[in-house]
Amino acid sequence: MNKKVDMVSVPKKSFWNLSIPLIGFCIFNAFYGIVDMVWISQISIHASFAVGISIPFVSLIFAFGDSIGMGTNSLMSRFMGADDYENAYNTLIHGLLLSNIIWVLIVICALFTQGLLYDVNQSESYLLVWDYLIPIITFAYIFIMLNVFSETFQAEGNSKIPTILMISSNILNIILDPIFIFTLHLGIKGAAYTTVLSSMIPFIIFLYLYTSGKTKVPLSKKYFKFRPYIITEIFKVALPNFLDSGLWAFSSSFINGILLITMGEIGPILYSVSNKIRTLLSSPTRGYGGALMSVTGHLFGGQQFDKLNEMYKYVLKVSIITAVIVMIGFMIIRNYAYKFFSITGMESQILWIAIFGIFIIISISIATISSKMLDGFGKSMYSLLFTIIKIIMQVSIIFVLFKILANASCVLIGITVSEVVFAIIYYLFLRYLFNNFDKQYENKDVVKKFDADNDSGFLKKIKKYDKTIKNNSIQRKILYIIELIAMLIVVIEIILSPISFNDYSMFASGIICLTIGTVSILLLKKIDQPKISLIGFMISALLIFTFMTVYGNSNILLFIITQILIIFIIIILKKLKS
């Protein structure tokens, strides 16, 4: 058993130990987003438009990892608060398995999305959208796992390592951006490629730390036991947070449409830049919220409800004071904030954005802290409900005011009103929960206890099914062989497809890449050669990266799917052997 993590005895100290590195990361990450947008604005207005349109979709990819990470973090923290460390370790493995499944789904969906986008619009701006998205989608696995690992490190009380790694990645991205965009003449593709390359390094380090046993929370298959309860609890936090991001993407697309009508292409660009600056201004609050979620999980697992109430009031007060100070500073320098972007036509909008932003940032602070409290409790469904109602309210106000005013001010008013109203609702709801926790959990555990006789009905059904199948080994082997043949046919069809286009160089390169990737998977699966496995992964990833710049996007996605199928073929072969 690894070293225990104590966040219950001194929660405020634990909060600040976690939050200070997280605030630093949030600020730097937001600053990096602005610098990235500055470089892109130097390419053309079409490039700026393409990135502005792409941001909601890119955010969804990051949201997958962030959401699964938060769900895993929340449950790990609750288990550790209840001194149930084996199930905390088991939760980590469940979170990583879910992340892998989600990545597979993203790659499959990308094939259909590409054709749909080209059918909808062939203009230069929309073609650039896909040029930017393809590298992000292809390497979505890296971004998903980075967010998951960052959250799981926080569950063990360590936010310094994720912060150092992510800031280093962003610094590298800022350095490589002008080289790839201008020196190598890759344009908007270069911005996406630098994001991929700079993210690969912290991903490899995270994976090495876990596979080499250098973390407080071990990653080992000996702790794994499939439990539907763990999956359910992770999704109770992950799904609402992801849908929250999805709803934001929907509302952002709606707002982009309104701004496009009222202001032209400058509208979505202005909205994108404003969101970048808002993200920077709300960075301290997001750092506070991330730290509070982990501490809340430990306190909730230990049923320290009085300390929870005290922490909520304390962090809320700190967040509001910080938000006021930040907004005063922004009001002073607002006239310089937008001059970094090579875009004209937005000067008259800056004052109104700054004035409304004061109310928005303070309201966001209250809502964020309250929402992260709910994540720590594992009650994120309430946040989702509030978000749905808020988005409906926001879109309705904007639409009605658009019909009345017919100008872009409807967006600022709609966002401000909805944020203020729901900040109040969040606060009142948290007060209600604190007043009822003692009654709700009197003589009752906040997380499920497991023993030999305490498996869920669903798990018992699985065991019963497995027993039935084992009693009929012939039937079992036939099913596996059919699966194996089907997968092999698909793999052969894909890897031979370049021959029909007389592209033998791509065929040879693809085979090499698949071979390296397969060997890398086998080595990593055994865990006894993690360093060699990671080197193999890097080589394979760089080969795929090269394909993307030379051969085209759709063929590369097919090779990614082939590698996924090979993983399943290896699993089936192992089962047949056993």
Secondary structure, DSSP 8 states (H G I E B T S, - for coil): -------SSSHHHHHHHHHHHHHHHHHHHHHHHHHHHHHHHTT-HHHHHHHHHHHHHHHHHHHHHHHHHHHHHHHHHHHHHTT-HHHHHHHHHHHHHHHHHHHHHHHHHHHHHHHHHHHH--SHHHHHHHHHHHHHHHTHHHHHHHHHHHHHHHHTT--HHHHHHHHHHHHHHHHHHHIIIIIS--THHHHHHHHHHHHHHHHHHHHHHHHTT-SSS---GGG----HHHHHHHHHHHHHHHHHHHHHHHHHHHHHHHHHHHHTTHHHHHHHHHHHHHHHHTHHHHHHHHHHHHHHHHHHHTT-HHHHHHHHHHHHHHHHHHHHHHHHHHHHHHHHHTTTS---S-HHHHHHHHHHHHHHHHHHHHHHHHHHHHHHHT-HHHHHHHHHHHHHHHHHHHHHHHHHH-STHHHHHHHHHHHHHHHHHHHHHHHHHHHHHHHHTTT--SS----TT---HHHHHHHHHHHHHHT-HHHHHHHHHHHHHHHHHHHHHHHHHHHHTT-HHHHHHHHHHHHHHHHHHHHHHHSS-HHHHHHHHHHHHHHHHHHHHHT-HHHHHHHHHHHHHHHHHHHHHHHHH-
